């Protein structure tokens, strides 16, 4: 698995090694990973165990914004598009798609989208997609009105 920014850094600071999350900031003098002896389950291949392990005590203080940031880090680390996520207390279930990622990447301010149900072309007016209602959304102007739409609504 490629390195991902999950241990609090803004850069890729962890990777999975045999199902364990390894901190890339802990290397020996030769640049080789130093195993600190912690058995932090990988959030991707041992998701349930990672949630139970709760290495950051997230369950005690996570706001909706915090959860959204975690979801975005996971989706970015996987290089996929967020379809939606479910918040089930101690568990977050995240549903992603490579195909949706490609569509979302094109949904930037000034780009046009087609509402196939109404046959209208609108202009994206949000700077970039954002999470709203547990899914990636954009604000679109259809001339007389603008509103927030799920990115999946316009993905082909």
Backbone as a printed PyTorch tensor [residue, N CA C, xyz], in Angstrom:
tensor([[[  0.8390,  -1.1730,   0.0000],
         [  0.0000,   0.0000,   0.0000],
         [  0.8830,   1.2340,   0.0000]],

        [[  0.4650,   2.2640,  -0.7050],
         [  1.1920,   3.5250,  -0.7430],
         [  1.0840,   4.2240,   0.5980]],

        [[  2.0830,   5.0510,   0.9350],
         [  2.0050,   5.8280,   2.1780],
         [  0.7840,   6.7440,   2.1700]],

        [[  0.1990,   6.9500,   3.3560],
         [ -0.9820,   7.7910,   3.4940],
         [ -0.7990,   8.7550,   4.6570]],

        [[ -1.4290,   9.9420,   4.5880],
         [ -1.3650,  10.8830,   5.7130],
         [ -2.4550,  10.5610,   6.7290]],

        [[ -2.1450,   9.7480,   7.7310],
         [ -3.1920,   9.3470,   8.6710],
         [ -2.8000,   9.5410,  10.1360]],

        [[ -1.5190,   9.6740,  10.4240],
         [ -1.0900,   9.7710,  11.8200],
         [ -0.9260,  11.2240,  12.2730]],

        [[ -1.6910,  12.1180,  11.6740],
         [ -1.7040,  13.5100,  12.1230],
         [ -0.8740,  14.4600,  11.2930]],

        [[ -0.1270,  13.9740,  10.3320],
         [  0.7100,  14.8410,   9.5040],
         [ -0.0300,  15.2460,   8.2320]],

        [[  0.4760,  16.2960,   7.5930],
         [ -0.1280,  16.7330,   6.3230],
         [  0.5460,  16.0400,   5.1380]],

        [[  1.5090,  15.1930,   5.4140],
         [  2.2340,  14.4500,   4.3890],
         [  2.0260,  12.9470,   4.6490]],

        [[  2.2930,  12.0970,   3.6660],
         [  2.1530,  10.6530,   3.8980],
         [  3.0850,  10.1950,   5.0270]],

        [[  2.5120,   9.7710,   6.1370],
         [  3.3130,   9.4430,   7.3150],
         [  3.1040,   8.0320,   7.8340]],

        [[  2.3860,   7.2010,   7.0980],
         [  2.1460,   5.8280,   7.5460],
         [  1.9490,   4.9230,   6.3420]],

        [[  2.1890,   3.6350,   6.5730],
         [  1.9150,   2.6420,   5.5410],
         [  1.6080,   1.3120,   6.2200]],

        [[  1.0050,   0.4310,   5.4670],
         [  0.6600,  -0.8930,   5.9760],
         [  1.7960,  -1.8610,   5.6850]],

        [[  2.2260,  -2.5610,   6.7360],
         [  3.2170,  -3.6120,   6.5950],
         [  2.6630,  -4.8550,   7.2820]],

        [[  2.2980,  -5.8420,   6.4890],
         [  1.7440,  -7.0930,   7.0200],
         [  0.5440,  -6.8540,   7.9420]],

        [[ -0.3340,  -5.9250,   7.5410],
         [ -1.5490,  -5.6740,   8.3120],
         [ -1.3780,  -4.7450,   9.4930]],

        [[ -0.1570,  -4.2360,   9.7020],
         [  0.1000,  -3.2990,  10.7990],
         [  0.3930,  -1.9170,  10.2250]],

        [[ -0.1290,  -0.8870,  10.8560],
         [  0.1290,   0.4860,  10.4540],
         [  1.4930,   0.8910,  10.9990]],

        [[  2.4090,   1.2400,  10.1100],
         [  3.7540,   1.6310,  10.5050],
         [  3.9370,   3.1330,  10.3160]],

        [[  4.4880,   3.7990,  11.3200],
         [  4.7560,   5.2340,  11.2930],
         [  6.0370,   5.4710,  10.5040]],

        [[  5.9390,   6.1700,   9.3620],
         [  7.0940,   6.3990,   8.4990],
         [  8.0850,   7.4040,   9.0860]],

        [[  7.7090,   8.0780,  10.1700],
         [  8.6200,   9.0130,  10.8220],
         [  9.6350,   8.2940,  11.7090]],

        [[  9.4480,   6.9810,  11.9450],
         [ 10.3530,   6.2160,  12.7820],
         [ 11.2240,   5.3120,  11.9150]],

        [[ 12.3960,   5.8370,  11.5630],
         [ 13.3420,   5.0850,  10.7370],
         [ 14.6870,   5.0380,  11.4490]],

        [[ 15.4770,   4.0220,  11.1180],
         [ 16.8240,   3.9700,  11.6830],
         [ 17.7490,   4.8540,  10.8470]],

        [[ 19.0300,   4.8480,  11.1650],
         [ 19.9960,   5.7300,  10.4890],
         [ 20.1500,   5.4020,   9.0060]],

        [[ 19.7050,   4.2260,   8.5790],
         [ 19.7770,   3.8350,   7.1670],
         [ 18.4800,   4.1070,   6.4110]],

        [[ 17.5070,   4.7230,   7.0810],
         [ 16.2310,   5.0210,   6.4460],
         [ 15.2720,   3.8550,   6.4220]],

        [[ 15.6120,   2.7670,   7.1510],
         [ 14.7310,   1.6040,   7.2150],
         [ 13.7280,   1.7900,   8.3430]],

        [[ 12.5060,   1.3140,   8.1310],
         [ 11.4680,   1.4400,   9.1530],
         [ 11.8960,   0.7940,  10.4570]],

        [[ 11.6560,   1.4990,  11.5300],
         [ 11.9370,   0.9990,  12.8640],
         [ 10.6220,   0.5270,  13.4610]],

        [[ 10.5030,  -0.7380,  13.7520],
         [  9.2790,  -1.2880,  14.3320],
         [  9.2520,  -0.9610,  15.8170]],

        [[  8.3420,  -0.0840,  16.2100],
         [  8.2250,   0.3410,  17.6050],
         [  7.5730,  -0.7300,  18.4650]],

        [[  7.1700,  -1.8260,  17.8530],
         [  6.5500,  -2.9040,  18.6140],
         [  5.0680,  -2.7050,  18.8610]],

        [[  4.5160,  -1.6480,  18.3090],
         [  3.0810,  -1.4120,  18.4540],
         [  2.3430,  -2.2400,  17.4160]],

        [[  1.2290,  -2.7570,  17.7830],
         [  0.4240,  -3.5350,  16.8440],
         [ -0.8160,  -2.7340,  16.4930]],

        [[ -0.6120,  -1.6090,  15.7680],
         [ -1.7340,  -0.7770,  15.3380],
         [ -2.2680,  -1.3880,  14.0490]],

        [[ -3.5070,  -1.8840,  14.0730],
         [ -4.0700,  -2.5040,  12.8640],
         [ -4.1840,  -1.5060,  11.7130]],

        [[ -3.9320,  -1.9710,  10.5030],
         [ -4.0830,  -1.1320,   9.3170],
         [ -5.5690,  -0.7860,   9.1480]],

        [[ -5.9060,   0.5000,   8.9540],
         [ -7.3150,   0.8800,   8.8090],
         [ -7.9540,   0.3830,   7.5120]],

        [[ -7.1450,  -0.0660,   6.5550],
         [ -7.6790,  -0.5100,   5.2800],
         [ -7.8940,  -2.0220,   5.2310]],

        [[ -6.8980,  -2.7900,   5.7090],
         [ -7.0500,  -4.2460,   5.6080],
         [ -7.5370,  -4.8730,   6.9110]],

        [[ -7.5320,  -4.1260,   8.0080],
         [ -8.0450,  -4.6170,   9.2910],
         [ -8.9300,  -3.5360,   9.9220]],

        [[ -9.8920,  -3.0470,   9.1410],
         [-10.7150,  -1.8980,   9.5150],
         [-11.4060,  -2.0680,  10.8530]],

        [[-12.0950,  -3.1780,  11.0510],
         [-12.8260,  -3.3880,  12.3050],
         [-11.8900,  -3.3720,  13.5060]],

        [[-10.7360,  -4.0140,  13.3690],
         [ -9.7560,  -4.0480,  14.4600],
         [ -9.1980,  -2.6540,  14.7300]],

        [[ -8.9750,  -1.8640,  13.6520],
         [ -8.4790,  -0.4970,  13.8030],
         [ -9.4710,   0.3550,  14.5860]],

        [[-10.7500,   0.2040,  14.2600],
         [-11.7930,   0.9720,  14.9640],
         [-11.8230,   0.5910,  16.4340]],

        [[-11.7490,  -0.6810,  16.7230],
         [-11.7450,  -1.1410,  18.1180],
         [-10.4860,  -0.6940,  18.8570]],

        [[ -9.3470,  -0.7260,  18.1730],
         [ -8.0830,  -0.3260,  18.7760],
         [ -8.1180,   1.1560,  19.1740]],

        [[ -8.7490,   1.9820,  18.3390],
         [ -8.9330,   3.4140,  18.6060],
         [ -7.6290,   4.0660,  19.0680]],

        [[ -6.5850,   4.0580,  18.2180],
         [ -5.2680,   4.5340,  18.6390],
         [ -5.2040,   6.0140,  18.9990]],

        [[ -6.1640,   6.7840,  18.5860],
         [ -6.1210,   8.2230,  18.8390],
         [ -7.2180,   8.6750,  19.7920]],

        [[ -7.9130,   7.7420,  20.4210],
         [ -9.0440,   8.0420,  21.3250],
         [-10.0760,   8.9270,  20.6370]],

        [[-10.3250,   8.6360,  19.3690],
         [-11.2580,   9.4380,  18.5890],
         [-12.6730,   9.3620,  19.1310]],

        [[-13.0530,   8.2210,  19.6440],
         [-14.4360,   8.0220,  20.0480],
         [-14.8570,   9.0390,  21.1090]],

        [[-13.8960,   9.5300,  21.8720],
         [-14.2130,  10.4410,  22.9570],
         [-14.4250,  11.8860,  22.5200]],

        [[-13.9590,  12.2550,  21.3460],
         [-14.0070,  13.6750,  21.0030],
         [-14.2080,  14.0050,  19.5260]],

        [[-14.7030,  13.1150,  18.7360],
         [-14.8490,  13.3980,  17.3130],
         [-16.1190,  14.1790,  16.9970]],

        [[-15.9460,  15.3110,  16.3740],
         [-17.0890,  16.0830,  15.8790],
         [-17.4000,  15.6100,  14.4600]],

        [[-18.4750,  16.0900,  13.8950],
         [-18.8170,  15.7630,  12.5080],
         [-17.6910,  16.2230,  11.5830]],

        [[-17.1690,  17.4230,  11.8370],
         [-16.0760,  17.9540,  11.0230],
         [-14.8480,  17.0530,  11.1150]],

        [[-14.5270,  16.5800,  12.3270],
         [-13.3930,  15.6710,  12.5060],
         [-13.5930,  14.3980,  11.6930]],

        [[-14.7900,  13.8490,  11.7530],
         [-15.0820,  12.6190,  11.0130],
         [-14.9560,  12.8540,   9.5110]],

        [[-15.4480,  14.0000,   9.0410],
         [-15.3370,  14.3110,   7.6170],
         [-13.8760,  14.4260,   7.1980]],

        [[-13.0460,  15.0200,   8.0430],
         [-11.6210,  15.1320,   7.7320],
         [-10.9680,  13.7570,   7.6510]],

        [[-11.3350,  12.8600,   8.5510],
         [-10.8050,  11.4990,   8.5250],
         [-11.2270,  10.7990,   7.2320]],

        [[-12.4990,  10.9420,   6.8780],
         [-13.0140,  10.3260,   5.6590],
         [-12.2530,  10.8680,   4.4410]],

        [[-12.0620,  12.1810,   4.3880],
         [-11.3450,  12.7700,   3.2500],
         [ -9.8980,  12.2930,   3.1890]],

        [[ -9.2390,  12.1320,   4.3320],
         [ -7.8670,  11.6200,   4.3420],
         [ -7.8240,  10.1870,   3.8170]],

        [[ -8.7700,   9.3760,   4.2410],
         [ -8.8150,   7.9950,   3.7650],
         [ -9.0490,   7.9450,   2.2620]],

        [[-10.0170,   8.7330,   1.7860],
         [-10.3510,   8.7430,   0.3560],
         [ -9.1660,   9.2630,  -0.4540]],

        [[ -8.5130,  10.3070,   0.0440],
         [ -7.3430,  10.8590,  -0.6440],
         [ -6.2150,   9.8400,  -0.6630]],

        [[ -5.9960,   9.1780,   0.4640],
         [ -4.9490,   8.1590,   0.5430],
         [ -5.1800,   7.0000,  -0.4080]],

        [[ -6.4390,   6.6640,  -0.6150],
         [ -6.7880,   5.5810,  -1.5380],
         [ -6.8710,   6.0550,  -2.9850]],

        [[ -6.8390,   7.3950,  -3.1820],
         [ -6.9710,   8.0080,  -4.5030],
         [ -8.2670,   7.5810,  -5.1830]],

        [[ -9.3650,   7.6420,  -4.4000],
         [-10.6880,   7.3100,  -4.9160],
         [-11.6440,   8.4630,  -4.6520]],

        [[-12.8440,   8.3560,  -5.1780],
         [-13.8780,   9.3470,  -4.9340],
         [-14.8480,   8.8410,  -3.8690]],

        [[-15.2810,   9.7320,  -3.0120],
         [-16.2290,   9.3650,  -1.9610],
         [-17.6350,   9.2680,  -2.5370]],

        [[-18.2460,   8.1020,  -2.4200],
         [-19.6510,   7.9490,  -2.7800],
         [-20.4820,   8.4640,  -1.6100]],

        [[-20.2570,   7.8880,  -0.4320],
         [-20.8450,   8.3810,   0.8110],
         [-20.2170,   7.6410,   1.9710]],

        [[-20.4900,   8.1380,   3.1720],
         [-20.0360,   7.4040,   4.3490],
         [-21.1740,   7.2990,   5.3380]],

        [[-21.1170,   6.2570,   6.1510],
         [-22.1070,   6.0430,   7.2030],
         [-21.4140,   6.2240,   8.5440]],

        [[-22.0370,   6.9830,   9.4150],
         [-21.5200,   7.1990,  10.7620],
         [-22.3510,   6.3520,  11.7080]],

        [[-21.7140,   5.3330,  12.2650],
         [-22.4310,   4.4160,  13.1610],
         [-21.8090,   4.4400,  14.5520]],

        [[-21.6650,   5.6410,  15.1140],
         [-21.0880,   5.7670,  16.4440],
         [-19.5950,   5.5410,  16.4150]],

        [[-19.1530,   4.3810,  16.8740],
         [-17.7210,   4.0580,  16.8840],
         [-17.2030,   3.6700,  15.5150]],

        [[-18.0700,   3.4490,  14.5670],
         [-17.6420,   2.9750,  13.2490],
         [-18.0310,   3.9580,  12.1520]],

        [[-17.1140,   4.1510,  11.2330],
         [-17.3890,   4.8860,  10.0010],
         [-17.2440,   3.8920,   8.8630]],

        [[-18.2600,   3.7760,   8.0480],
         [-18.1730,   2.9370,   6.8490],
         [-18.0680,   3.8900,   5.6660]],

        [[-17.0160,   3.7190,   4.8840],
         [-16.7300,   4.6260,   3.7840],
         [-16.8440,   3.8600,   2.4710]],

        [[-17.6460,   4.3850,   1.5630],
         [-17.8700,   3.7650,   0.2550],
         [-17.2390,   4.6590,  -0.8090]],

        [[-16.3460,   4.0730,  -1.5970],
         [-15.5820,   4.8610,  -2.5590],
         [-15.6670,   4.2700,  -3.9570]],

        [[-15.1960,   5.0600,  -4.9370],
         [-15.2160,   4.6170,  -6.3260],
         [-14.1140,   5.3120,  -7.1070]],

        [[-13.3490,   4.5380,  -7.8670],
         [-12.3440,   5.1390,  -8.7420],
         [-13.0260,   5.9260,  -9.8610]],

        [[-14.1040,   5.3840, -10.3650],
         [-14.8340,   6.0440, -11.4580],
         [-15.3750,   7.4050, -11.0090]],

        [[-15.9310,   7.4520,  -9.7970],
         [-16.4540,   8.7210,  -9.2910],
         [-15.3200,   9.7180,  -9.0650]],

        [[-14.1380,   9.2430,  -8.6750],
         [-12.9830,  10.1260,  -8.4720],
         [-12.6860,  10.9000,  -9.7360]],

        [[-12.6990,  10.2220, -10.8740],
         [-12.4140,  10.8910, -12.1410],
         [-13.4730,  11.9510, -12.4570]],

        [[-14.7260,  11.6670, -12.1650],
         [-15.7940,  12.6420, -12.3940],
         [-15.6640,  13.8300, -11.4450]],

        [[-15.4030,  13.5620, -10.1710],
         [-15.2770,  14.6300,  -9.1740],
         [-14.1090,  15.5530,  -9.5080]],

        [[-13.0150,  14.9990, -10.0040],
         [-11.8470,  15.8100, -10.3620],
         [-12.1770,  16.8560, -11.4160]],

        [[-13.1930,  16.6110, -12.2210],
         [-13.5950,  17.5670, -13.2670],
         [-14.6240,  18.5780, -12.7710]],

        [[-15.1400,  18.3990, -11.5640],
         [-16.1830,  19.2820, -11.0330],
         [-15.5660,  20.4240, -10.2340]],

        [[-14.9480,  21.3560, -10.9530],
         [-14.3030,  22.5030, -10.3360],
         [-15.0360,  23.7790, -10.7460]],

        [[-14.7850,  24.8430, -10.0330],
         [-15.4520,  26.1140, -10.3090],
         [-15.3230,  26.4870, -11.7830]],

        [[-16.4600,  26.7980, -12.3930],
         [-16.4920,  27.1920, -13.7910],
         [-16.8060,  26.0630, -14.7580]],

        [[-16.6810,  24.8140, -14.3240],
         [-16.9910,  23.6990, -15.2190],
         [-18.5090,  23.5550, -15.3500]],

        [[-18.9290,  22.9100, -16.4150],
         [-20.3520,  22.7270, -16.6600],
         [-20.7630,  21.2840, -16.3720]],

        [[-21.9990,  21.1460, -15.8710],
         [-22.5750,  19.8290, -15.5980],
         [-23.9590,  19.7730, -16.2240]],

        [[-24.3760,  18.5780, -16.5920],
         [-25.6720,  18.3870, -17.2330],
         [-26.6260,  17.6910, -16.2740]],

        [[-27.7910,  18.3140, -16.0700],
         [-28.8800,  17.6700, -15.3280],
         [-29.6890,  16.9110, -16.3660]],

        [[-29.4160,  15.6130, -16.4810],
         [-30.0610,  14.8050, -17.5180],
         [-31.5630,  14.6880, -17.3070]],

        [[-32.0330,  14.8130, -16.0710],
         [-33.4720,  14.7180, -15.8030],
         [-34.2290,  15.9270, -16.3270]],

        [[-33.6060,  17.1080, -16.2620],
         [-34.2740,  18.3400, -16.6970],
         [-33.7400,  18.8730, -18.0180]],

        [[-32.6490,  18.2900, -18.5030],
         [-32.0530,  18.7520, -19.7500],
         [-31.4030,  20.1180, -19.6190]],

        [[-30.9620,  20.4820, -18.4100],
         [-30.3510,  21.7840, -18.1760],
         [-28.8520,  21.6520, -17.9650]],

        [[-28.1270,  22.6590, -18.4400],
         [-26.6930,  22.7270, -18.2080],
         [-26.4490,  23.7910, -17.1460]],

        [[-25.6990,  23.4200, -16.1180],
         [-25.3870,  24.3510, -15.0440],
         [-23.8920,  24.5460, -14.9160]],

        [[-23.5310,  25.6000, -14.1820],
         [-22.1250,  25.9210, -13.9510],
         [-21.7930,  25.6830, -12.4870]],

        [[-20.7120,  24.9690, -12.2470],
         [-20.2570,  24.7260, -10.8740],
         [-19.7610,  26.0570, -10.3130]],

        [[-20.2990,  26.4610,  -9.1490],
         [-19.8730,  27.7240,  -8.5410],
         [-19.1220,  27.5270,  -7.2240]],

        [[-19.0600,  26.3240,  -6.7260],
         [-18.2430,  26.0590,  -5.5370],
         [-16.7850,  25.9180,  -5.9820]],

        [[-15.8610,  26.2970,  -5.1010],
         [-14.4350,  26.2240,  -5.4250],
         [-14.0060,  24.7900,  -5.7340]],

        [[-14.5400,  23.8530,  -4.9570],
         [-14.2070,  22.4470,  -5.1190],
         [-15.3020,  21.6290,  -4.4400]],

        [[-15.3950,  20.3310,  -4.7350],
         [-16.3920,  19.4910,  -4.0600],
         [-16.1600,  19.4710,  -2.5450]],

        [[-17.2410,  19.2990,  -1.8020],
         [-17.1990,  19.2960,  -0.3450],
         [-18.1860,  18.2560,   0.1690]],

        [[-18.0080,  17.8430,   1.4270],
         [-18.9290,  16.8740,   2.0090],
         [-20.1520,  17.6020,   2.5480]],

        [[-21.3050,  17.0780,   2.1910],
         [-22.5850,  17.5710,   2.6960],
         [-23.5130,  16.3620,   2.7500]],

        [[-24.0830,  16.1060,   3.9090],
         [-24.9760,  14.9550,   4.0300],
         [-24.2730,  13.6330,   3.7960]],

        [[-23.0210,  13.5300,   4.2070],
         [-22.2140,  12.3020,   4.1290],
         [-21.7910,  11.9140,   2.7170]],

        [[-21.8930,  12.8170,   1.7520],
         [-21.4320,  12.5220,   0.3990],
         [-20.7990,  13.7640,  -0.2130]],

        [[-20.0320,  13.5750,  -1.2760],
         [-19.3800,  14.6920,  -1.9490],
         [-20.4110,  15.4610,  -2.7600]],

        [[-20.3720,  16.7950,  -2.6180],
         [-21.3520,  17.6640,  -3.2700],
         [-20.6630,  18.8700,  -3.9050]],

        [[-21.4130,  19.5240,  -4.7950],
         [-20.9890,  20.7770,  -5.4090],
         [-22.1850,  21.7130,  -5.4470]],

        [[-21.9150,  23.0220,  -5.4970],
         [-22.9860,  24.0100,  -5.6900],
         [-23.0070,  24.3520,  -7.1740]],

        [[-24.2060,  24.2820,  -7.7600],
         [-24.3670,  24.4930,  -9.1950],
         [-25.3850,  25.6050,  -9.4480]],

        [[-25.0500,  26.4820, -10.4020],
         [-25.9340,  27.5790, -10.8100],
         [-26.5670,  27.1990, -12.1410]],

        [[-27.9080,  27.1640, -12.1550],
         [-28.6480,  26.8620, -13.3830],
         [-29.3050,  28.1110, -13.9570]],

        [[-28.7220,  29.2710, -13.6890],
         [-29.2440,  30.5220, -14.2390],
         [-30.1610,  31.2310, -13.2700]],

        [[-31.3750,  30.7220, -13.1060],
         [-32.3460,  31.3690, -12.2210],
         [-32.1980,  30.9360, -10.7740]],

        [[-31.5160,  29.8320, -10.5400],
         [-31.3490,  29.3610,  -9.1680],
         [-30.0560,  28.5460,  -9.0500]],

        [[-29.5930,  28.4350,  -7.8160],
         [-28.4470,  27.5820,  -7.5520],
         [-28.7740,  26.7320,  -6.3390]],

        [[-28.1230,  25.5740,  -6.2680],
         [-28.3700,  24.6750,  -5.1480],
         [-27.1870,  23.7240,  -5.0190]],

        [[-27.2040,  22.9410,  -3.9540],
         [-26.1690,  21.9470,  -3.7070],
         [-26.6700,  20.6010,  -4.2260]],

        [[-25.7980,  19.9170,  -4.9740],
         [-26.1300,  18.6220,  -5.5560],
         [-25.0340,  17.6190,  -5.2150]],

        [[-25.4050,  16.3810,  -5.0740],
         [-24.4240,  15.3100,  -4.8990],
         [-23.6240,  15.1640,  -6.1830]],

        [[-22.3260,  15.0060,  -6.0650],
         [-21.4880,  14.8170,  -7.2520],
         [-21.9270,  13.6010,  -8.0530]],

        [[-22.3990,  12.5690,  -7.3430],
         [-22.8240,  11.3520,  -8.0240],
         [-24.0120,  11.6110,  -8.9540]],

        [[-24.7720,  12.6750,  -8.7030],
         [-25.9150,  13.0270,  -9.5560],
         [-25.4650,  13.3650, -10.9750]],

        [[-24.2670,  13.9440, -11.0870],
         [-23.7590,  14.3610, -12.4000],
         [-22.7240,  13.4120, -12.9800]],

        [[-22.2710,  12.4480, -12.1980],
         [-21.2380,  11.5180, -12.6880],
         [-21.8150,  10.5890, -13.7270]],

        [[-21.0420,  10.3230, -14.7570],
         [-21.4940,   9.4370, -15.8320],
         [-20.7450,   8.1580, -15.7940]]])
